[in-house]
Amino acid sequence: MRTAPALIAAAGLLLVSLTGCTAPGSASCDTAASAGDATKLISVSGDFGAAPKVELPKPLYTKTTERQVVIQGDGQQVAADGTVNVNLMLLNGRTGDVLNQTDFDSPANALLALSGNLPGFAKALACTTVGSRVVAAIAPEDAFGPTGGSKADGIEPDDTIILIADIQGAVLPKADGAERPIPSGFPSVVTAPSGQPGITIPAMAAPTETKHTLSRVGDGATVKAGDQVIVNYTGVLWDQKSVFDSTWEKGKPYPFTAGSGQTIKAFDEAIVGAKVGSQIILVVAPKDGYGDQGTTGVPAGATLVFVIDVLGTQRAAQ
């Protein structure tokens, strides 16, 4: 049996821990599927957070993707184009065979983007709530399409895919913390409804020391070193007053391991200790950025400004 990440990746789904996810802003709850004849035939028992017991008639087909919430959670609502932290089981509706399954008894290890992926997964999980268990019958056109899956998976073109998912967490589409005044000497920030920031550099010489502040204070989980964290950011050159990098413009947030050295040290240090939902304004002096060498899009000796939205975090395995 292939691992869940392997099958999902083969299907074209984006695992945030591997490839990032699509930026939010267009989908609505109107795209979510409803219960129907197919989901009514699927029996799912067991507690949230424990491996489900699944019974279904074979073969089971549907021409329209359906979903039913069998355990209703009371946590954060999942954005229609957001990202979820899930444990899941995938079955072939024709054969009843388990295609893939994560370890429901362990913390969820799959972060799934709902945008830019197989439509059936978005229809199944959009606008549910954290703590919910969802069962879905995904129609072929919303799954693997007319060619079916790979030969190794044994998925034929007209096969319905059955999904059972425990939603253990949700990633924010944008920083939603309480606003607070920006101290003097920092750039000012205004945000579009989507969350994308506009940054104005003050008419003063660039600071010679690295510093950061919060323009929004979140109340979510605190990011710790070693955690998987997901952020959106815009990077601006202080002197040139131009954007040199932006996840918003690329259309996918940036996942990385906090404190791992995957980013410049100043970026890491600003993230660790921040709460999910926060927006950070970070000013990086050249000595703490790319120094006298510079890098692609960043000239030597440049002072950098980052506006960072902390969207989600997943605790490192103990």
C-alpha positions as CSV (number, residue, x, y, z in Angstrom):
1,M,0.0,0.0,0.0
2,R,1.3,3.4,-0.9
3,T,1.5,6.1,1.8
4,A,-1.2,8.7,1.9
5,P,1.2,11.5,0.9
6,A,2.4,9.5,-2.1
7,L,-1.1,8.9,-3.4
8,I,-2.2,12.4,-2.8
9,A,0.9,13.8,-4.5
10,A,0.3,11.5,-7.4
11,A,-3.2,12.7,-7.7
12,G,-2.0,16.3,-7.9
13,L,-3.0,17.4,-4.4
14,L,-0.7,19.8,-2.7
15,L,0.7,18.8,0.6
16,V,1.7,22.1,2.2
17,S,4.7,20.4,3.9
18,L,6.0,19.5,0.5
19,T,4.9,22.2,-2.0
20,G,3.0,25.0,-0.5
21,C,-0.6,26.0,-1.2
22,T,-2.7,28.3,-3.2
23,A,-3.5,31.8,-1.9
24,P,-7.0,32.3,-0.7
25,G,-9.6,34.8,-1.9
26,S,-12.0,33.3,-4.4
27,A,-13.9,30.3,-3.3
28,S,-17.0,30.3,-1.2
29,C,-19.1,27.9,0.9
30,D,-21.4,27.5,-2.0
31,T,-18.9,25.1,-3.5
32,A,-19.2,22.6,-0.6
33,A,-20.9,19.3,-1.3
34,S,-24.0,18.1,0.5
35,A,-25.1,14.7,1.8
36,G,-26.9,12.4,-0.7
37,D,-27.8,8.9,-1.5
38,A,-24.2,7.7,-1.7
39,T,-23.1,9.1,1.7
40,K,-26.2,7.7,3.3
41,L,-25.0,4.2,2.4
42,I,-21.6,4.6,4.1
43,S,-21.5,3.7,7.8
44,V,-18.6,5.2,9.7
45,S,-18.2,4.5,13.4
46,G,-15.6,5.3,16.1
47,D,-14.4,8.4,17.9
48,F,-12.8,11.4,16.4
49,G,-9.0,10.9,16.7
50,A,-9.3,7.1,16.5
51,A,-9.2,4.9,13.4
52,P,-12.7,4.8,11.9
53,K,-14.6,1.6,11.1
54,V,-16.1,1.9,7.7
55,E,-18.8,-0.3,6.0
56,L,-20.2,0.4,2.5
57,P,-22.0,-1.6,-0.1
58,K,-19.8,-2.7,-3.0
59,P,-19.7,-1.4,-5.6
60,L,-20.6,2.2,-4.7
61,Y,-20.8,4.9,-7.4
62,T,-21.8,8.5,-7.5
63,K,-22.0,11.0,-10.4
64,T,-22.0,13.9,-8.0
65,T,-19.6,14.5,-5.1
66,E,-21.4,14.2,-1.7
67,R,-20.3,14.8,1.8
68,Q,-21.7,14.3,5.3
69,V,-20.4,15.4,8.6
70,V,-20.7,12.4,11.0
71,I,-19.0,14.1,13.9
72,Q,-19.6,17.9,14.3
73,G,-16.6,19.8,15.6
74,D,-16.9,23.2,17.4
75,G,-13.5,24.6,16.3
76,Q,-12.4,27.1,13.7
77,Q,-14.2,27.0,10.4
78,V,-12.2,25.9,7.4
79,A,-12.0,28.5,4.7
80,A,-13.4,27.3,1.4
81,D,-10.0,27.9,-0.2
82,G,-8.0,27.4,3.0
83,T,-5.7,24.6,4.2
84,V,-6.5,21.8,6.7
85,N,-4.5,19.6,9.0
86,V,-6.1,16.1,8.7
87,N,-5.9,12.5,9.3
88,L,-7.6,10.6,6.5
89,M,-8.6,7.3,4.9
90,L,-9.2,6.8,1.2
91,L,-11.1,3.8,-0.2
92,N,-12.1,2.7,-3.6
93,G,-15.9,2.7,-3.8
94,R,-16.0,-0.1,-6.4
95,T,-13.9,-2.6,-4.4
96,G,-14.0,-1.2,-0.8
97,D,-10.2,-1.5,-0.7
98,V,-8.3,0.9,1.5
99,L,-6.1,2.9,-0.9
100,N,-4.3,4.9,1.9
101,Q,-4.7,5.7,5.5
102,T,-2.8,7.9,8.0
103,D,-2.4,7.0,11.6
104,F,-5.5,8.4,13.2
105,D,-4.1,7.7,16.7
106,S,-1.3,10.2,16.1
107,P,-1.3,13.9,15.5
108,A,-2.3,14.7,11.9
109,N,0.7,14.9,9.6
110,A,-1.0,16.0,6.4
111,L,-1.6,19.7,5.6
112,L,-3.9,19.8,2.6
113,A,-4.5,22.9,0.5
114,L,-8.1,23.0,-0.8
115,S,-7.3,25.3,-3.7
116,G,-5.5,24.2,-6.8
117,N,-6.1,20.6,-6.1
118,L,-8.6,17.8,-6.9
119,P,-12.0,19.5,-6.7
120,G,-13.5,16.6,-4.7
121,F,-11.3,17.2,-1.7
122,A,-12.3,20.9,-1.6
123,K,-16.0,20.1,-1.9
124,A,-15.6,17.5,0.9
125,L,-13.7,19.7,3.4
126,A,-14.6,23.3,2.7
127,C,-16.4,25.2,5.4
128,T,-16.4,22.4,7.9
129,T,-15.0,23.0,11.4
130,V,-12.0,21.8,13.3
131,G,-12.9,18.7,15.4
132,S,-15.3,17.3,12.7
133,R,-15.2,13.9,11.0
134,V,-16.3,14.0,7.4
135,V,-17.3,11.2,5.0
136,A,-17.4,12.0,1.3
137,A,-18.1,10.1,-1.9
138,I,-16.1,11.8,-4.5
139,A,-17.3,11.5,-8.1
140,P,-14.7,10.6,-10.8
141,E,-14.8,14.0,-12.4
142,D,-13.8,15.6,-9.1
143,A,-11.1,13.0,-8.5
144,F,-8.9,11.3,-11.1
145,G,-10.9,12.1,-14.1
146,P,-11.4,10.0,-17.3
147,T,-8.0,8.3,-17.1
148,G,-8.4,7.0,-13.6
149,G,-5.5,6.6,-11.2
150,S,-2.2,4.9,-11.7
151,K,-2.1,1.2,-12.5
152,A,-0.5,0.5,-9.1
153,D,-3.5,2.1,-7.3
154,G,-6.0,0.1,-9.4
155,I,-8.3,3.1,-9.8
156,E,-10.5,2.9,-12.9
157,P,-12.0,5.9,-14.7
158,D,-15.5,5.5,-13.3
159,D,-14.4,4.7,-9.7
160,T,-15.8,6.7,-6.8
161,I,-13.3,7.6,-4.1
162,I,-14.5,7.4,-0.5
163,L,-12.8,9.9,1.9
164,I,-13.0,9.8,5.7
165,A,-11.2,12.8,7.3
166,D,-10.7,14.0,10.8
167,I,-10.1,17.7,10.7
168,Q,-7.6,18.5,13.4
169,G,-6.6,22.0,12.4
170,A,-7.1,24.8,9.9
171,V,-4.7,27.3,8.5
172,L,-5.8,30.9,8.3
173,P,-6.2,32.7,5.0
174,K,-4.7,35.8,6.4
175,A,-3.6,37.3,9.8
176,D,-6.7,37.9,11.8
177,G,-5.2,39.2,15.1
178,A,-6.2,42.4,16.9
179,E,-4.6,45.5,15.3
180,R,-2.2,47.5,17.3
181,P,-0.4,50.8,16.5
182,I,2.9,50.6,14.6
183,P,5.7,52.3,16.4
184,S,7.5,55.2,14.9
185,G,10.4,54.3,12.6
186,F,8.7,51.3,11.1
187,P,7.0,51.1,7.7
188,S,3.3,51.5,7.7
189,V,1.0,48.7,6.4
190,V,-2.5,48.7,4.9
191,T,-4.1,45.4,3.8
192,A,-6.5,44.6,1.0
193,P,-9.6,42.5,1.8
194,S,-7.6,39.4,0.7
195,G,-5.0,40.2,3.4
196,Q,-2.2,41.2,0.9
197,P,-0.3,44.1,2.5
198,G,0.6,47.4,1.0
199,I,3.8,48.8,2.5
200,T,5.0,52.4,2.8
201,I,8.6,53.1,3.7
202,P,9.1,56.1,5.9
203,A,11.1,59.1,4.6
204,M,14.1,58.5,6.7
205,A,17.5,56.7,6.5
206,A,17.3,52.9,6.8
207,P,17.8,51.6,10.4
208,T,21.2,50.2,11.1
209,E,19.9,47.5,13.5
210,T,17.4,44.7,12.9
211,K,14.1,45.1,14.7
212,H,10.5,43.8,14.5
213,T,7.1,44.6,15.8
214,L,3.6,43.3,15.6
215,S,0.9,45.2,13.7
216,R,-1.6,42.4,14.5
217,V,-1.5,40.3,17.6
218,G,-2.9,36.8,17.1
219,D,-4.4,34.5,19.8
220,G,-3.5,31.2,18.2
221,A,-0.8,28.6,18.9
222,T,2.7,29.9,19.7
223,V,5.3,29.0,17.1
224,K,8.2,27.1,18.6
225,A,11.6,26.2,17.1
226,G,11.2,22.9,15.2
227,D,7.5,23.5,14.3
228,Q,6.2,23.5,10.8
229,V,4.9,27.0,10.2
230,I,3.0,28.5,7.3
231,V,3.3,32.2,6.5
232,N,2.5,34.7,3.8
233,Y,5.0,37.5,3.4
234,T,6.0,40.5,1.3
235,G,9.6,41.6,1.1
236,V,10.5,45.2,0.2
237,L,13.9,46.9,-0.3
238,W,14.0,49.9,2.0
239,D,16.0,52.2,-0.2
240,Q,14.5,51.2,-3.5
241,K,11.0,51.0,-2.0
242,S,10.2,48.1,-4.3
243,V,9.0,44.5,-3.7
244,F,11.7,41.9,-4.2
245,D,9.7,38.8,-3.1
246,S,6.0,38.1,-2.2
247,T,4.2,34.8,-1.6
248,W,1.0,36.7,-2.2
249,E,2.1,37.4,-5.8
250,K,3.3,33.9,-6.2
251,G,-0.1,32.6,-5.1
252,K,1.2,30.2,-2.4
253,P,2.1,30.7,1.2
254,Y,5.5,29.6,2.4
255,P,5.9,26.5,4.6
256,F,9.1,26.0,6.5
257,T,10.5,24.6,9.8
258,A,10.9,27.3,12.3
259,G,14.5,27.7,13.7
260,S,15.9,25.4,11.1
261,G,18.0,27.8,9.1
262,Q,15.8,27.6,6.0
263,T,15.4,31.3,6.1
264,I,17.7,34.2,7.1
265,K,18.2,34.2,10.9
266,A,16.3,37.4,11.4
267,F,13.2,36.0,9.8
268,D,13.5,32.9,11.9
269,E,13.9,34.8,15.1
270,A,10.9,37.0,14.4
271,I,8.7,34.0,13.8
272,V,9.6,31.9,16.8
273,G,7.5,33.0,19.7
274,A,4.8,34.6,17.5
275,K,1.2,33.5,17.8
276,V,-0.8,32.3,14.8
277,G,-2.9,35.2,13.5
278,S,-0.2,37.7,14.1
279,Q,1.2,40.1,11.5
280,I,4.9,40.9,11.9
281,I,6.8,43.9,10.5
282,L,10.4,43.0,10.3
283,V,13.3,45.4,9.3
284,V,16.5,43.6,8.6
285,A,19.8,45.5,8.6
286,P,22.3,44.4,5.8
287,K,24.5,42.6,8.2
288,D,21.6,40.3,9.3
289,G,20.3,39.9,5.7
290,Y,22.3,39.3,2.6
291,G,25.2,41.6,3.5
292,D,27.7,42.7,0.9
293,Q,27.0,39.8,-1.4
294,G,23.3,40.3,-2.0
295,T,21.2,37.7,-3.7
296,T,18.7,37.4,-6.5
297,G,16.7,40.5,-6.6
298,V,18.5,42.0,-3.5
299,P,21.5,44.3,-4.1
300,A,24.5,44.3,-1.9
301,G,24.1,46.2,1.3
302,A,20.3,46.3,1.1
303,T,18.1,46.9,4.1
304,L,15.0,44.6,3.9
305,V,11.5,44.9,5.1
306,F,9.2,41.9,5.6
307,V,5.5,42.0,6.5
308,I,4.7,38.4,7.6
309,D,1.3,36.9,8.3
310,V,1.6,33.8,10.6
311,L,-1.2,31.5,9.2
312,G,-0.7,28.2,11.0
313,T,1.7,26.0,12.8
314,Q,2.0,22.3,13.4
315,R,3.8,21.0,16.4
316,A,7.0,19.1,15.8
317,A,6.9,15.4,16.6
318,Q,8.0,14.6,20.1
